[in-house]
Amino acid sequence: GRVRKQWYQRRVRGSSLSVRHRKRLAPKLVEHKQKLSRSSCAVFIPVCHREDKLNLLFTKRTETLNSHTGQISFPGGRCEEGETAHETSIREMSEEIGLTPSQIWGSLSRPVVSLKMENVYGCVGYIGHVEDLQMKLSVDEVSHVFTVPIEELVHSRAEQNYANQRTDRQWEKLADRVESESDTQLDRAENIRRIGQSVEFCMPVFPSPIDTDPDIWGLTAVMTDRLLYTAFKKNGYKKHDFTPVAS
């Protein structure tokens, strides 16, 4: 489908996240303690310092991988049977970039559902100062890494239209899943059904600081948006509203 990208500035007060904000952010994160099966996945969202600002660290996948080739992502992958989301994300980050977190802050409250209908959990933690990190990239999986200041991400989110790639049955399963979570989720479930009937729908996207890299989009952008909303909703950050695109 056609692509319409709209960049815009957002007025968010006090959007420079510092370590002291951990006390404000951590209570809004959760710990998914349940043991997961291989049908679930988890990613680690690495928070780090570059100079005097907190950044998020992203990886660019290699061109030789079988899926999501060359895309921007967080370290992560499929759960081993019996692992928790935290255990999976930490293991995957160690395998991909050779790091383990110095602090684990928690996880986003709900998993994101991938196109394959898999639950993907987003775990958040602090990995230290970029200048001090001794990364060892997996040559098979990671082309390179880069960081983006959190303050910059807050102000640079864009909207982009994407073709609807899910089947009607997949959208219905998503809506049913939301309804089963709580009776208060009925409006969200109805919005999911409306999106499922559209040819296109709108998703968040963030610009990459490297001109030759693709934008930060898809599941990685959704995870980024949810983290920013968790940290800055009281400062005026509005979570992306997934809406169908009018024909």
Salt bridges, closest charged atoms under 4 A:
GLU63 OE2 - LYS60 NZ 3.23
GLU80 OE1 - ARG38 NH1 3.28
GLU83 OE2 - ARG91 NE 2.85
GLU92 OE2 - ARG91 NH1 3.17
GLU95 OE2 - ARG91 NH1 3.44
GLU118 OE2 - ARG78 NH2 2.76
GLU159 OE2 - ARG157 NH2 3.62
GLU159 OE1 - HIS240 ND1 2.89
GLU172 OE2 - ARG193 NH2 2.96
ASP176 OD1 - ARG193 NH2 3.06
GLU179 OE2 - ARG193 NH1 2.89
GLU181 OE1 - ARG188 NH2 3.16
GLU200 OE1 - ARG2 NH1 3.23
ASP213 OD2 - HIS144 NE2 2.84
ASP215 OD2 - LYS5 NZ 2.45
ASP225 OD1 - ARG157 NH1 2.73
